[in-house]
Amino acid sequence: LKSIKLLRNNKSATILKILRTANGAVSGTKISSELGVSRAAVWKYIKELRTAGYDIAGVSHQGYRLISAPDLLLPAEITPYLPLDYQGDIFWSPTLASTNTRAKELANKGAPTGSLVIAETQTGGHGRRGRSWQSPTGGIWFSIVLRPNVALIAAARVSILAAVILAEAINAETGLEATIKWPNDVLIAGKKVCGILIELSAQLEEVDYIIVGIGINANIKIEELSPDVRATATTLAAEASAEINRQRLLGEIAGRFVNESPLIFGDHYQDYLNCWRRLSAVLGHRVTIEDGGRCFTGKAIDIMESGALKIELPGGTERVFASGDVSLRIT
Ligand code: BT5
C-alpha cells in the first residue's frame, strides 16, 4: 500500500460516502454526475480505493457496490468522524519511522493547523528524552499539527489539554475510567494505555507550530510489546474486552483538539486545569520523582498553571517540578 494524502473534498472519500449511503449498487453515471467528473475518472478512483483494500463490486449494468472496508486509519475512514468544517490535510502511511518526525517536515513546508499524520505502524516511534515507543499494528499512532497564534510561554497549556482530551475521549469511546499520570500518560487501571509527545517550533517567543504526537494501545496484542514494557502497559481492547473503533476514536480526538485549543488560550484554561485535577492519578498520592539523577519522594498536591507538579516533601517543604525532563512513579 502506498502512502495517501487526502485533501478536503477528496473525491474517493465522496465516492465512499455515496456507496455507503446507497441502497444497493450505484451506477458509474450517477457517481460521475454527483462528483462532476468523467466516468473514466470515477473508474480511476474506484481502482485506487480497491488498491487501498476496499472491496468494491462492479456489477455490469448496475454499477458499484461496497462489500467491505479495510480496518485501516485511512483518511476516508476518519473523515466521517471529523467535524464537517474540519480544516487540515490528512496523511496516512502503512508505516513510518515516526509520525512526529513526518509531521514536523510537513509543518515546516506549511501544513495547516489540524493536519494529521497517521501510520499503522512506526519503526522509530519515540517518547520523551530519546526513549522509544513501541508501535505494532492495531494501535493508533498519529500526530496533529496545531498553529495557535500564541506566545511560547502559553504553549505548555497544550500539554494539559492533550491529557484531558485523551482521557475524556477514551472514557467516552470505551466507558473505561482513564486517568492522567503526570506529566502526560493516560492510564487504565494503573497501566499505561497512551503516551503523548509534544514538540514545538517557535521564532522569537512566538509559536510557529506545535506537534502533538499521540500513541494509543487500542487493539494491539499485548504480546507484541517487549516484556519490560508489557509489565506496565495495557491496551484498550484488553481492558474493554472488545475491539475499539479506532477510526472513530481518532476522529473524535482530532476534532476536539481543533475545536478546543482556542479555549485554553482564552478564558477556559482554569476549567481544563480543573478537569486535569479531577482525572489525575497522582494528586493526593505518594510519588517518587527523579530529576537530574536525584530522587524526591513526597505527596503530589497540585498542578501549576505552567504544567509543573507541586510536591509536599517530608517535613512540609514544597517543591515544584517542571515537566519534560523528569520521571515519576506512584509509590
Ligand atoms: C511517551 O513518552 O509516553 C510519549 C509517547 C508518544 C508516542 C507517539 S506515537 C505517535 C507519535 N510519533 C512518535 O514518534 N511519538 C508519538 P515517555 O513518557 O518518554 O514514555 C516512553 C516509555 O513508555 C518507554 O520508555 C517505555 O517504557 C514505555 N512504552 C513504550 N512503548 C509503549 C507502549 N506502546 N505502551 C505503553 N508503554 C510504552
Residues whose N, C-alpha, C, O or C-beta is under 5 A from the ligand:
A	BS01	BT5	S98 T99 N100 G124 G125 H126 G127 R128 R131 S132 W133 Q134 W141 F142 K192 G195 I196 L197 G213 I214 G215 V229 A233
